[in-house]
Amino acid sequence: MLREHLQIMTQDKMTEVINFFNDCDKTQPFSIHNISKIARKEYGILPGDWYNPSQISLILSTLNQSYLENKINLSFLIFNSGNLFFDQIIEVMMNGKGVTYCNCPAVKKQLICDKCNNSERSIGLVLLTRIGLDSPEEKYLHVLGEMMKFKQFKGVIGGKPGKALYFLGLHNESSFIYLDPHYVQTANGDIHQIKQSYFCGSFRTCKAKNIDPSVGISYYLRNLTELNQFYAEIIKLRETYQDDFFIWASNETPSYLTKSIRISKCF
Ligand SMILES: [Zn+2]
């Protein structure tokens, strides 16, 4: 997501993104030390313990908010319990600027007119939900598979019981492709020397029905045009799958609900 947001396409430039995760430089946002510090403070999680999708999403969002958000104009929005409220996405993307309402012909089918409005921020969106009680339900897995086909899809934070994994996509409709970066490696502050250690050398697959039902589905929305595309995809799925569509999407946040979750700044 960061690579796409910063439009870094060459291997050399990738070092800039990887350095955000440098464990030997305490000024970098996503070091293991920073992640562990917030995990311990907010959730009492010890190093080596399992982080569920909600916890790791909120921790990464908090670190982004503290270190990067204003520098790179990328904000994270985390919705829980299968909720998705588009007014909150618009508010963050517009950075609090009021929306211009218009009568442009295209706007009838859009969430917001992307000709008369300009976004100031891009969004990393995480939709936290459960797609079953003890194990995922078949009907929901099918819908999740469809949600993984969106152009803006960036992966599913999830796992198998007791194991955190990152699902990138589908294989043969019934298996998920995943990355498992859990290898112990020698610490080294020289990113140029250990650049390759930040990549998974291979991917694996697992049967979709064997994953943990708790998932965080992530998307990257660069601008209002991409938000409109994402909105159209969500509405299409809701019309197609009706009660089996496990995301409760609404244009407005109901007054009885609080805004999307963010944990307090820790620094
Ligand atoms: Zn317009």
Residues whose N, C-alpha, C, O or C-beta is under 5 A from the ligand:
A	BS01	ZN	C102 C104 C113 K115 C116
